[in-house]
Amino acid sequence: MVSAALLRVACVTLCVLLRVRSARSASCPAGCECSEAAQTVKCVSKDLQEIPSGIPAYTRTLFITGNQVGRIGPECFTGLDNVTTLSLSNN
C-alpha cells in the first residue's frame, strides 16, 4: 500500500512539472516559434498586423517577416534589451 506522504510527494512533483511546462509554453507568443537555446523568436508569415506581445526577454534574434505589420510603436520592444538582430521584411 502506498503511504499518504508518498502520494503527496508525487502530487507536488507533478504540479511543479506542469507549472514549469506551462510557463515555458506561455512565454512564446501565439503563432510564433521560440527557441531559448538559440535565443531566437520566429513569427514568420502568420498574417500578423502588429508586433506580438509576450516576446521572451532572452530573445537576441527576432524575425517578424512576411506579415502585415503596418505600425511599430515605441512600446513594441519594451524589455527586449538583448535583441541584436531584427528582421521586419515583407510587411
C-alpha positions in Angstrom: 0.0 0.0 0.0 1.2 3.5 -0.9 1.6 5.9 2.0 -0.1 9.2 2.1 3.2 11.0 2.4 4.4 9.3 -0.8 1.3 10.3 -2.7 1.7 13.9 -1.5 5.3 14.0 -2.8 4.2 12.6 -6.1 1.3 15.1 -6.4 3.6 18.1 -5.6 6.2 16.9 -8.1 3.6 16.6 -10.8 2.2 20.0 -10.1 5.7 21.6 -10.2 6.5 19.9 -13.5 3.1 21.1 -15.0 3.8 24.7 -13.9 7.3 24.7 -15.4 6.0 23.3 -18.7 3.1 25.8 -18.8 5.4 28.7 -18.0 7.7 27.7 -20.9 4.8 27.4 -23.4 3.3 30.7 -22.2 6.5 32.6 -22.9 6.1 32.3 -26.7 3.5 34.4 -28.5 0.8 32.6 -30.3 1.8 31.9 -33.9 5.5 32.2 -33.2 8.3 29.7 -32.7 10.6 30.3 -29.8 14.0 28.7 -29.1 15.5 29.6 -25.8 18.7 27.7 -26.7 19.1 29.6 -29.9 17.7 32.8 -28.3 15.5 33.2 -31.4 11.9 34.0 -32.0 10.3 33.5 -35.4 6.9 35.0 -36.2 7.0 34.3 -40.0 4.1 34.5 -42.4 1.4 34.5 -39.8 -0.6 37.5 -41.1 0.2 39.5 -38.0 -0.9 43.1 -38.1 1.1 44.2 -35.1 4.2 43.1 -33.2 3.1 40.4 -30.8 3.3 40.9 -27.1 5.0 38.4 -24.8 8.2 38.0 -26.7 10.7 36.4 -24.3 13.3 38.6 -22.8 16.1 36.1 -23.8 15.5 36.9 -27.5 18.6 38.0 -29.4 17.3 37.3 -32.9 13.7 38.3 -33.8 12.1 37.5 -37.2 8.7 39.1 -37.9 8.7 38.7 -41.6 6.1 38.1 -44.2 3.3 39.6 -42.2 1.1 42.7 -42.4 2.6 44.9 -39.7 1.8 48.5 -40.6 2.8 50.3 -37.4 5.5 49.9 -34.9 5.0 51.9 -31.7 7.7 52.7 -29.1 6.2 50.2 -26.7 6.5 47.2 -29.1 10.1 46.2 -28.0 10.0 47.2 -24.3 12.0 44.7 -22.3 13.8 43.3 -25.3 17.2 44.7 -24.5 19.1 41.7 -25.8 17.8 41.9 -29.4 20.8 42.3 -31.8 19.1 41.2 -35.0 15.7 42.2 -36.1 14.1 41.3 -39.4 10.8 43.0 -40.4 11.0 42.4 -44.2 7.9 41.9 -46.3 5.4 43.6 -44.1 
